[in-house]
Amino acid sequence: MKSVRRPVVAQSVMLVLVVIQAVVDPTGLLALVGWSGATPSLAAGPWSFAPYVVFVPALLAALWWVAVRAGDRFWTLAAGTVLAVLLAQAATALVMTGDPAIAGRAASFVAAKALPAALIVAAFTRWFGVPTERLSPAPGSSWPPAVLFAALAPLLAGLWWTGAAYAPGIPSPRPENGIVPVSIAMVLIAAATALSLRWTRPRVPGVLGGWLAALVAGGIFGLVQAAVGFFVDRGPGGDIWPLMVAYLAVADGLAFGACLGWIVGLAAAPADRLRTGRAGQGARVPELIAASAAIISLGATLLVPGFTPAVAAPEKVSPPAGFLRAEGSRITDGKGNQVLLRGVNVNQLVDFYQPRSEVPATRPLTEGDYAGIAAQGFNVVRLNISWSALEPERGSLDPAYLEQITDAVDWVKIHGIYTVLDTHQDGWWNGPSAEGTTCRPGTEPMWGYDGAPEWATITDGAPRCQFTGRDISPTGNRSFQNFYFNTDGVQTALAKTWASLPPASATSPWSPATT
């Protein structure tokens, strides 16, 4: 009975925490498993059930294992609980998307939720779990598994360390970054993993000890990336937010360690046997093997094009004359001339919610507006348009709305202004909370805003309520999910609508079109 008390306490505390969070936070923003009120649907696919039938069982199974193997110390159990949460998230995303790269990156999304949950579970388990004799096994060398893990990082980078947060100069093991950043990243990962192994292996034996070391090493690597990013982007006045970059980098590192740390765990065991079973010169065999693997990996990643992980490159399409294009880090006019854009937002064509039908949501858009924009020195506008106005009925574009867009595009040309067409949305669509809607505590009824047509709004019964603002709404979140998973073909419908738009120019006006 004593052997099961600790994992039972850990699982019980986690279940209570999951239920409390689901009740208190209906959006899932802060909860490990949010319950938005939407009804899962077999027709939508497995993604709607995955948070409940995959995440929770995977979380409890992994938590049992770490509580048994690493639960005799608070900090090892806390790290193990973070590992359990991230693995459960990765398993859920894999079922939802079928893409291992997306699933691995998705594990990073729950890092901020995992850390406080881990501290709570570890604290209660240590207080109410049965005391156990602390094991202190004698580990072997930390460097072989650490170097092997770093050597494989460029080959297994997946979707980690991508995005605007990683400014040039921040080390990451992505092959496309070049030999210097990759080499520095590999050294940092190896050092962080070796350091973490010295902490975990004497406390947590077996594969889990190495796995936890990889998790902690990923977090350390993220902190180093954040520190480098702070300086290479010129501190608080730079183009990126230091705190946000720190969070993203640490979350990516934790997810990388969680999803691939088993490599360290598996490598540590034979390294221990080789280390203790040989003497003298033979004791260095593990280090030599790992170092060789690192050199081979680095060479294969950076020098052999066919062995470098495929990175999907966008198809190069030459924009029509008069359109802007990107040439390296510059925006040009197609003639080699760099264009510096100074822009404003134009929202008069947006199909906004009107609480009072007799009061227009915006004033009419006229050519005089563009004349004033040009007179103020602006040379680009973001012209917001609404899918709901463009395609109010599925498969049919509205001719009157197309004419308004055509006029706007023609006016900007007259005044030498560029246009960025933006199918805009706020809160997904312009429908408000229905009269009599009952919102759960912490949320409130909301106005409508703008965006998709009603036929493309699939809420699965989630309430039209808001939490702290329009962008955090159970029904809006559910509509986005159905869009991204292409329920009822709504994502395909939007793509067809864009493809059906005829070219607009002063000499080639819009014409009615259908999808």
C-alpha positions as CSV (number, residue, x, y, z in Angstrom):
1,M,0.0,0.0,0.0
2,K,2.8,2.4,0.8
3,S,4.2,2.0,-2.7
4,V,1.0,3.3,-4.3
5,R,0.1,6.0,-1.9
6,R,2.3,8.6,-3.4
7,P,1.2,8.3,-7.0
8,V,-2.4,8.0,-5.9
9,V,-2.0,11.3,-4.0
10,A,-0.3,13.0,-7.0
11,Q,-3.1,11.8,-9.4
12,S,-5.8,12.8,-7.0
13,V,-4.4,16.3,-6.6
14,M,-4.0,16.7,-10.3
15,L,-7.6,15.6,-11.0
16,V,-9.0,18.0,-8.5
17,L,-6.8,20.8,-10.0
18,V,-8.0,20.0,-13.5
19,V,-11.7,20.0,-12.4
20,I,-11.3,23.3,-10.5
21,Q,-9.6,25.0,-13.3
22,A,-12.2,23.8,-15.8
23,V,-15.0,25.2,-13.7
24,V,-13.2,28.5,-12.9
25,D,-11.8,29.2,-16.3
26,P,-14.3,28.3,-19.1
27,T,-12.0,29.5,-21.9
28,G,-9.1,27.2,-21.3
29,L,-6.7,30.2,-21.3
30,L,-5.4,29.3,-17.9
31,A,-6.8,25.8,-17.3
32,L,-4.9,22.7,-18.2
33,V,-8.2,21.4,-19.7
34,G,-10.8,24.0,-20.4
35,W,-14.5,23.3,-20.7
36,S,-16.0,25.9,-22.9
37,G,-19.5,24.5,-23.1
38,A,-19.0,23.3,-26.7
39,T,-20.3,19.9,-27.5
40,P,-17.7,17.5,-29.0
41,S,-18.8,16.1,-32.3
42,L,-17.8,12.9,-34.1
43,A,-18.5,14.6,-37.4
44,A,-15.9,17.3,-36.6
45,G,-13.2,14.7,-36.1
46,P,-11.1,13.4,-33.1
47,W,-9.8,16.9,-32.3
48,S,-12.9,17.8,-30.4
49,F,-12.6,14.9,-28.0
50,A,-8.8,14.8,-27.7
51,P,-8.5,17.2,-24.7
52,Y,-10.6,14.9,-22.6
53,V,-10.0,11.3,-23.9
54,V,-6.3,11.8,-24.7
55,F,-4.9,14.6,-22.5
56,V,-6.3,13.6,-19.2
57,P,-5.4,9.8,-19.4
58,A,-2.0,10.6,-20.8
59,L,-1.4,13.1,-18.0
60,L,-2.4,10.7,-15.2
61,A,-0.4,7.8,-16.6
62,A,2.8,9.9,-16.9
63,L,2.2,11.4,-13.5
64,W,1.9,8.0,-11.9
65,W,5.3,7.0,-13.4
66,V,7.1,10.2,-12.3
67,A,5.6,10.0,-8.8
68,V,6.9,6.5,-8.3
69,R,10.3,7.1,-9.8
70,A,11.0,10.8,-8.8
71,G,8.5,11.5,-6.1
72,D,10.7,11.2,-3.0
73,R,12.0,14.8,-3.6
74,F,9.9,18.0,-4.1
75,W,11.9,19.4,-7.0
76,T,12.3,16.2,-8.9
77,L,8.6,15.5,-8.6
78,A,7.8,19.1,-9.7
79,A,10.0,18.6,-12.8
80,G,8.4,15.3,-13.5
81,T,5.0,16.8,-13.3
82,V,6.0,19.5,-15.9
83,L,7.2,16.6,-18.0
84,A,3.9,14.8,-17.6
85,V,1.8,17.9,-18.6
86,L,4.0,18.6,-21.7
87,L,3.9,15.0,-22.9
88,A,0.1,14.9,-22.5
89,Q,-0.2,18.0,-24.5
90,A,2.1,16.6,-27.3
91,A,0.1,13.4,-27.4
92,T,-3.2,15.4,-27.6
93,A,-1.9,17.6,-30.4
94,L,-0.6,14.5,-32.3
95,V,-4.1,13.0,-32.2
96,M,-5.6,16.3,-33.3
97,T,-3.3,17.1,-36.2
98,G,-1.4,13.8,-37.0
99,D,1.8,15.9,-37.4
100,P,4.6,15.1,-35.0
101,A,6.4,18.4,-35.6
102,I,3.3,20.4,-34.8
103,A,2.6,18.2,-31.8
104,G,6.1,18.7,-30.4
105,R,5.9,22.5,-30.8
106,A,2.4,22.5,-29.3
107,A,3.8,21.1,-26.1
108,S,5.4,24.4,-25.5
109,F,2.0,26.1,-25.4
110,V,1.2,24.7,-21.9
111,A,4.5,25.6,-20.2
112,A,3.0,28.5,-18.3
113,K,0.1,26.3,-17.1
114,A,2.4,23.3,-16.3
115,L,4.8,25.2,-13.9
116,P,2.2,26.3,-11.3
117,A,0.4,23.0,-11.5
118,A,3.6,21.1,-10.9
119,L,4.4,23.1,-7.8
120,I,0.9,22.5,-6.4
121,V,1.0,18.7,-7.1
122,A,4.5,18.3,-5.8
123,A,3.7,20.2,-2.6
124,F,0.6,18.2,-1.7
125,T,2.2,14.9,-2.7
126,R,5.2,15.6,-0.4
127,W,2.9,16.5,2.4
128,F,0.4,13.7,2.2
129,G,2.4,11.0,0.3
130,V,4.2,8.3,2.2
131,P,7.9,9.1,3.2
132,T,10.4,7.0,1.3
133,E,14.1,6.2,1.5
134,R,15.9,8.6,-0.8
135,L,18.0,6.7,-3.3
136,S,21.4,8.1,-4.3
137,P,22.7,5.9,-7.1
138,A,26.3,6.4,-8.4
139,P,25.9,7.7,-12.0
140,G,28.5,7.4,-14.7
141,S,29.8,10.1,-16.9
142,S,27.3,12.9,-17.8
143,W,29.0,14.0,-21.0
144,P,28.3,11.1,-23.5
145,P,24.4,11.4,-23.3
146,A,24.7,15.2,-23.1
147,V,26.9,15.4,-26.2
148,L,24.7,12.9,-28.1
149,F,21.6,14.9,-27.2
150,A,23.2,18.1,-28.5
151,A,24.5,16.3,-31.6
152,L,20.9,15.2,-32.6
153,A,19.3,18.6,-31.9
154,P,19.9,20.0,-35.4
155,L,18.5,16.9,-37.0
156,L,15.4,16.9,-34.7
157,A,14.7,20.6,-34.5
158,G,11.2,20.2,-36.0
159,L,9.3,23.5,-35.5
160,W,11.0,24.5,-32.3
161,W,12.9,27.8,-32.3
162,T,11.0,29.3,-35.2
163,G,9.2,32.7,-35.4
164,A,9.9,36.4,-35.0
165,A,11.0,36.0,-31.4
166,Y,14.3,34.4,-32.5
167,A,16.1,37.5,-33.8
168,P,19.3,37.0,-35.8
169,G,22.2,36.3,-33.4
170,I,20.2,34.2,-31.0
171,P,21.8,30.7,-31.0
172,S,19.5,27.9,-32.1
173,P,20.2,24.4,-33.5
174,R,18.2,25.0,-36.7
175,P,20.3,24.1,-39.7
176,E,19.2,27.0,-41.8
177,N,20.8,29.4,-39.3
178,G,24.3,28.6,-40.3
179,I,27.3,26.8,-38.8
180,V,28.2,29.4,-36.1
181,P,24.7,29.7,-34.4
182,V,24.2,25.9,-34.7
183,S,27.6,25.1,-33.2
184,I,27.1,27.5,-30.3
185,A,23.7,26.1,-29.7
186,M,25.0,22.5,-29.6
187,V,27.7,23.5,-27.1
188,L,25.1,25.2,-24.9
189,I,22.7,22.3,-25.0
190,A,25.5,19.8,-24.2
191,A,26.8,21.8,-21.3
192,A,23.2,22.4,-19.9
193,T,22.4,18.7,-20.2
194,A,25.6,17.6,-18.6
195,L,25.0,20.0,-15.7
196,S,21.4,18.9,-15.3
197,L,22.5,15.2,-15.4
198,R,24.7,15.9,-12.4
199,W,21.6,17.0,-10.5
200,T,19.0,14.4,-11.6
201,R,21.0,11.2,-12.0
202,P,22.0,10.9,-8.3
203,R,18.4,11.5,-7.3
204,V,16.3,9.8,-10.1
205,P,17.7,6.5,-11.4
206,G,16.9,5.0,-14.8
207,V,15.6,6.6,-18.0
208,L,13.5,9.1,-16.1
209,G,16.6,10.7,-14.6
210,G,18.1,11.5,-18.0
211,W,14.7,12.6,-19.3
212,L,14.3,15.1,-16.5
213,A,17.8,16.3,-17.1
214,A,16.9,17.0,-20.8
215,L,13.8,18.9,-19.7
216,V,15.8,21.1,-17.3
217,A,18.5,21.6,-19.8
218,G,16.0,22.8,-22.3
219,G,14.8,25.4,-19.9
220,I,18.3,26.6,-19.2
221,F,19.0,26.8,-22.9
222,G,15.9,29.0,-23.3
223,L,17.1,31.3,-20.6
224,V,20.5,31.7,-22.3
225,Q,18.7,32.4,-25.6
226,A,16.6,35.1,-23.9
227,A,19.6,36.7,-22.4
228,V,21.4,36.8,-25.8
229,G,18.2,38.1,-27.4
230,F,18.0,41.0,-25.0
231,F,21.5,42.2,-26.0
232,V,21.4,41.4,-29.8
233,D,18.1,43.2,-30.1
234,R,19.4,46.3,-28.2
235,G,17.6,45.8,-24.9
236,P,14.2,47.2,-24.0
237,G,14.2,49.6,-27.0
238,G,14.6,46.8,-29.5
239,D,12.1,45.2,-31.9
240,I,11.2,42.3,-29.6
241,W,9.8,42.2,-26.1
242,P,12.4,40.7,-23.7
243,L,9.9,39.0,-21.3
244,M,7.8,37.5,-24.2
245,V,11.0,36.3,-25.9
246,A,12.2,34.7,-22.6
247,Y,8.9,32.9,-22.2
248,L,8.8,31.6,-25.7
249,A,12.5,30.5,-25.6
250,V,12.1,28.7,-22.3
251,A,8.8,27.1,-23.4
252,D,10.4,25.9,-26.6
253,G,13.4,24.5,-24.7
254,L,11.1,22.7,-22.2
255,A,9.0,21.2,-25.0
256,F,12.2,20.0,-26.8
257,G,13.5,18.4,-23.7
258,A,10.1,16.8,-22.9
259,C,9.5,15.3,-26.3
260,L,13.1,14.2,-27.0
261,G,14.6,13.8,-23.6
262,W,14.1,10.0,-23.7
263,I,17.2,10.0,-25.9
264,V,19.3,11.2,-22.9
265,G,17.6,8.7,-20.6
266,L,18.3,5.8,-22.9
267,A,21.9,6.9,-23.6
268,A,22.8,7.4,-19.9
269,A,22.3,3.7,-19.0
270,P,24.9,2.2,-21.4
271,A,27.2,5.1,-20.8
272,D,27.1,4.2,-17.1
273,R,28.0,0.6,-17.8
274,L,30.8,1.5,-20.1
275,R,32.2,4.0,-17.7
276,T,32.2,1.7,-14.7
277,G,33.2,-1.4,-16.6
278,R,36.4,-0.1,-18.0
279,A,39.5,1.6,-16.6
280,G,42.2,3.8,-17.8
281,Q,42.1,4.8,-21.4
282,G,39.0,2.6,-22.0
283,A,37.0,4.8,-19.6
284,R,36.9,7.5,-22.3
285,V,35.2,5.3,-24.9
286,P,31.7,6.9,-24.2
287,E,33.1,10.4,-24.6
288,L,34.8,9.5,-27.9
289,I,31.6,7.9,-29.2
290,A,29.5,10.9,-28.3
291,A,32.0,13.4,-29.7
292,S,32.2,11.4,-32.9
293,A,28.4,11.5,-33.2
294,A,28.4,15.3,-32.6
295,I,31.0,15.8,-35.4
296,I,29.1,13.6,-37.8
297,S,25.8,15.3,-37.0
298,L,27.1,18.8,-37.4
299,G,28.8,17.9,-40.7
300,A,25.7,16.1,-42.0
301,T,23.4,18.9,-41.0
302,L,25.4,21.8,-42.4
303,L,27.6,20.4,-45.2
304,V,25.5,17.6,-46.9
305,P,22.4,19.2,-48.5
306,G,20.6,15.9,-49.0
307,F,20.9,15.1,-45.3
308,T,19.6,18.4,-44.0
309,P,16.0,18.2,-42.7
310,A,13.7,19.5,-45.3
311,V,12.4,23.0,-44.7
312,A,9.5,23.8,-46.9
313,A,10.4,26.8,-49.0
314,P,7.6,28.9,-50.4
315,E,7.2,28.7,-54.2
316,K,8.7,31.8,-55.8
317,V,6.1,33.7,-57.7
318,S,6.9,37.0,-59.5
319,P,4.4,39.6,-58.4
320,P,2.7,41.6,-61.2
321,A,4.2,45.0,-62.1
322,G,3.4,47.7,-59.6
323,F,3.2,45.3,-56.7
324,L,5.6,45.4,-53.8
325,R,7.8,42.4,-53.1
326,A,10.4,41.3,-50.5
327,E,14.0,41.1,-51.6
328,G,16.0,39.8,-48.7
329,S,15.2,42.0,-45.7
330,R,14.0,44.9,-47.9
331,I,10.6,45.8,-49.4
332,T,11.1,46.9,-53.0
333,D,9.1,48.1,-56.0
334,G,10.3,45.4,-58.3
335,K,12.9,47.7,-59.9
336,G,15.4,47.3,-57.1
337,N,14.3,50.5,-55.3
338,Q,13.6,50.1,-51.6
339,V,10.2,51.3,-50.4
340,L,9.7,52.7,-46.9
341,L,6.1,52.3,-46.0
342,R,4.2,54.7,-43.7
343,G,0.7,53.4,-43.3
344,V,-2.7,53.9,-41.7
345,N,-5.7,51.7,-41.1
346,V,-8.9,52.1,-43.1
347,N,-11.9,50.4,-41.6
348,Q,-14.9,52.0,-43.2
349,L,-15.7,48.9,-45.3
350,V,-15.9,46.6,-42.3
351,D,-19.2,45.0,-41.5
352,F,-19.3,46.0,-37.9
353,Y,-22.0,45.1,-35.4
354,Q,-24.6,47.8,-35.1
355,P,-26.3,47.9,-31.7
356,R,-28.7,50.6,-33.1
357,S,-29.7,50.0,-36.7
358,E,-30.3,53.8,-37.2
359,V,-26.8,54.7,-36.2
360,P,-24.1,53.8,-38.8
361,A,-21.1,51.9,-37.5
362,T,-18.7,54.0,-39.7
363,R,-19.0,57.0,-42.0
364,P,-18.8,56.4,-45.7
365,L,-15.3,56.0,-47.4
366,T,-14.6,58.6,-50.1
367,E,-11.8,59.7,-52.4
368,G,-11.3,62.7,-50.1
369,D,-10.2,60.4,-47.3
370,Y,-7.3,59.1,-49.5
371,A,-6.4,62.6,-50.6
372,G,-6.1,63.5,-46.9
373,I,-4.0,60.4,-46.2
374,A,-1.6,61.2,-49.1
375,A,-1.4,64.9,-47.9
376,Q,-0.2,63.7,-44.5
377,G,2.7,61.8,-46.1
378,F,1.3,58.2,-45.8
379,N,1.9,55.8,-48.7
380,V,0.1,52.6,-47.7
381,V,-3.3,51.7,-46.2
382,R,-4.5,48.5,-44.7
383,L,-8.0,48.2,-46.2
384,N,-10.1,46.1,-43.9
385,I,-12.8,44.1,-45.6
386,S,-15.3,41.7,-44.1
387,W,-15.9,38.1,-45.2
388,S,-19.5,38.5,-43.9
389,A,-20.2,41.3,-46.3
390,L,-18.2,39.8,-49.2
391,E,-19.9,36.4,-49.0
392,P,-23.1,36.7,-46.9
393,E,-24.5,33.7,-48.7
394,R,-22.2,30.7,-49.2
395,G,-20.9,30.5,-52.7
396,S,-22.1,34.0,-53.8
397,L,-20.2,37.3,-53.6
398,D,-22.1,40.5,-53.1
399,P,-21.7,42.8,-56.2
400,A,-22.4,46.0,-54.3
401,Y,-19.7,45.2,-51.8
402,L,-17.2,44.3,-54.6
403,E,-17.9,47.7,-56.1
404,Q,-17.0,49.4,-52.9
405,I,-13.7,47.6,-52.7
406,T,-13.0,48.4,-56.4
407,D,-13.6,52.1,-55.7
408,A,-11.3,52.1,-52.7
409,V,-8.5,50.4,-54.7
410,D,-8.9,52.8,-57.6
411,W,-8.7,55.8,-55.3
412,V,-5.5,54.8,-53.7
413,K,-3.9,54.4,-57.2
414,I,-5.0,58.0,-58.0
415,H,-3.2,59.3,-55.0
416,G,-0.1,57.0,-55.2
417,I,-0.9,54.9,-52.2
418,Y,-0.3,51.1,-51.9
419,T,-3.1,48.9,-50.6
420,V,-3.0,45.8,-48.3
421,L,-6.3,44.0,-48.4
422,D,-7.1,42.5,-45.1
423,T,-10.0,40.1,-44.4
424,H,-10.5,41.4,-40.9
425,Q,-12.1,40.0,-37.8
426,D,-12.6,40.9,-34.2
427,G,-14.2,38.4,-32.0
428,W,-14.7,36.1,-35.0
429,W,-18.0,37.6,-36.3
430,N,-20.5,40.4,-35.6
431,G,-23.1,38.4,-33.8
432,P,-23.8,39.6,-30.2
433,S,-24.8,37.5,-27.2
434,A,-28.4,36.3,-27.8
435,E,-31.0,37.8,-25.5
436,G,-31.3,35.8,-22.3
437,T,-27.8,34.2,-22.6
438,T,-26.5,33.0,-19.3
439,C,-22.8,33.4,-18.9
440,R,-20.6,31.4,-16.4
441,P,-19.0,33.2,-13.5
442,G,-16.0,35.2,-14.7
443,T,-17.5,35.8,-18.2
444,E,-20.2,38.3,-19.4
445,P,-22.4,38.9,-22.4
446,M,-20.7,40.6,-25.3
447,W,-21.4,42.8,-28.2
448,G,-20.9,41.5,-31.7
449,Y,-17.8,42.7,-33.6
450,D,-16.9,41.8,-37.2
451,G,-15.5,39.0,-39.3
452,A,-17.0,35.8,-40.7
453,P,-20.5,35.3,-42.1
454,E,-23.0,33.4,-39.9
455,W,-22.9,30.3,-42.1
456,A,-19.1,29.9,-41.4
457,T,-19.6,30.3,-37.7
458,I,-19.7,26.9,-36.1
459,T,-19.8,27.2,-32.3
460,D,-21.0,23.7,-31.2
461,G,-23.2,25.4,-28.6
462,A,-20.4,27.3,-26.8
463,P,-21.9,30.4,-25.2
464,R,-21.3,33.9,-26.7
465,C,-19.7,35.3,-23.6
466,Q,-16.4,37.1,-23.1
467,F,-13.6,36.8,-20.6
468,T,-11.6,40.0,-20.0
469,G,-12.4,41.1,-23.6
470,R,-13.8,40.2,-27.0
471,D,-10.8,38.0,-28.1
472,I,-11.2,35.5,-25.3
473,S,-14.7,34.0,-25.8
474,P,-15.7,30.3,-25.7
475,T,-17.8,30.6,-28.8
476,G,-15.1,32.6,-30.7
477,N,-12.4,30.1,-29.7
478,R,-14.6,27.2,-30.9
479,S,-15.3,28.9,-34.2
480,F,-11.6,29.4,-34.8
481,Q,-11.0,25.7,-34.0
482,N,-13.7,24.6,-36.4
483,F,-12.1,26.9,-39.0
484,Y,-8.6,25.6,-38.6
485,F,-9.8,22.0,-38.7
486,N,-11.9,22.9,-41.7
487,T,-15.2,21.7,-40.3
488,D,-17.9,21.7,-43.0
489,G,-15.2,23.0,-45.4
490,V,-15.3,26.6,-44.0
491,Q,-11.6,27.1,-44.4
492,T,-11.7,25.8,-48.0
493,A,-14.6,28.1,-48.6
494,L,-12.6,31.2,-47.6
495,A,-9.7,30.1,-49.8
496,K,-12.1,29.7,-52.8
497,T,-13.5,33.1,-52.1
498,W,-10.1,34.8,-52.2
499,A,-9.2,32.8,-55.4
500,S,-12.4,34.0,-57.0
501,L,-11.8,37.7,-56.6
502,P,-11.1,39.2,-60.0
503,P,-8.2,41.7,-60.4
504,A,-9.0,45.3,-59.5
505,S,-7.5,48.3,-61.3
506,A,-8.7,51.5,-62.7
507,T,-9.1,49.8,-66.1
508,S,-10.3,46.4,-64.9
509,P,-13.1,46.9,-62.4
510,W,-14.6,44.3,-60.1
511,S,-17.3,42.1,-61.5
512,P,-19.7,39.8,-59.7
513,A,-18.2,36.4,-59.0
514,T,-19.2,33.2,-57.4
515,T,-17.2,30.5,-55.7
